[in-house]
Amino acid sequence: MSTLPVDNPGIASVPVSSVGDVARLINSGREQAKYARMIVFLALGGVFLDAYDLTTLSYGIDDVVREFQLSPLLTGLVTSSIMVGTIVGNIIGGWLTDKYGRYSVFMADMFFFVISAIAAGLAPNVWVLIGARFLMGIGVGIDLPVAMSYLAEFSRFAGKGNKAARLAAAIPNFLPCKEAFMTLITSNRRPEEAVYRHVIPAGEPWLFEVKKGQILRLLDLEGNQAIDTLFYNADNPRERYDAQRTLRRQGNAYLTAGSVLYSNLGHPLMTIVADTCGRHDTLGGACAQESNTVRYALDKRYMHSCRDNFLCACLHDGRLHKRDIGANINFFMNVPVTPEGGLTFEDGISAAGKYVELRAECNAMVLISNCPQLNNPCNGWNPTPAEVLVWN
């Protein structure tokens, strides 16, 4: 057995006979307690900045595209530059830490974040913006391993399941997951160049056609407005959107950029080519007299519903009938799946000006109900207008 001296001369040396004695000494050390919380706080703050840097552009890319008149190629460079920088930062971060020490690299990294963020915010052109975001990515790549090592060292030895340790373990998995779910694709199409535009009043239906190759945009004008939609082959209306086939082929319960909407005959009807919302429901269905009665109350039976909208539009057009109304898509609607396999209707994730664009893979009929629902938060308890635009 040996003894280990302590900093306070008024306290006797502590006997050390096992690893457990060392752990207890570190846990009870006054200097450790004095600085550990501050170091853990700074490390977690750095990781928070990493998450913010990686995801924040998703919410402002529309304004960036308009400000710099970006092409799709330049839009991709702006959004991906920070990820490329992160890879470079990971490669050089270990070498820098070995050469200059964790503290110097960590402090320089925080300063790096501030300078690159200011440069990105004041960028006079797109190339300065891309460069600033690339440098920001280098900072992210350097910061993560340094922050995690600080958390591992200064989290208490006792109770390794404490909150800081659990959070530190979860964050590296959270970042790529959040980035994957919030990857948004914008469009540079100008509304004034559209060949067709129509504003659908709150709670009303609309039925129209798009030609093969045309681009359809569904625009949420005021935010949190569900747009219940069905698609049909205009040359053969019996061929219609098939929710089961679509979900099975893409392996996902939600739709976003890249999703292909298949028909009951296995043919592609539409492809989502741009999306600034990020996720659209395929499971919640359309509100109806029956569902309003079961879910809410008997006196809700005669409230305006999406199924009534669909039927009214079909009646006026004459080509579609009651039998043609199937499972629909709820664009901009938030319907999470619970761990038990159930569905809940939650407040929307859309906002004013969000849109989704689809390319017609055939001559298509588009049947829309601008949802009138007032009994759940799918429309923010306040149905609002939506707009449809079409480009050649």
Secondary structure, DSSP 8 states (H G I E B T S, - for coil): -EEE--S-TTS--EEE-SHHHHHHHHHH-HHHHHHHHHHHHHHHHHHHHHHHHHHGGGGTHHHHHHHHT--HHHHHHHHHHHHHHHHHHHHHHHHHHHHH-HHHHHHHHHHHHHHHHHHHHT-SSHHHHHHHHHHHHHHHHHHHHHHHHHHHHHS-SS-TTSHHHHHHHHHHHHHHHHHHHT--B-----GGG-SEEEEE-TT-EEEEEE-TT-EEEEEESSSS--EEEEEEETTEEEEEB-HHHHHHHHT-SEE-TT-EEEBTTS-EEEEEEEESS--EESSS----HHHHHHHT-GGGTTS--HHHHHHHHHHHHSS--GGG----EEET----B-TTS-B-----S--TT-EEEEEESSSEEEEEEE----SSGGGTTS---EEEEEE-
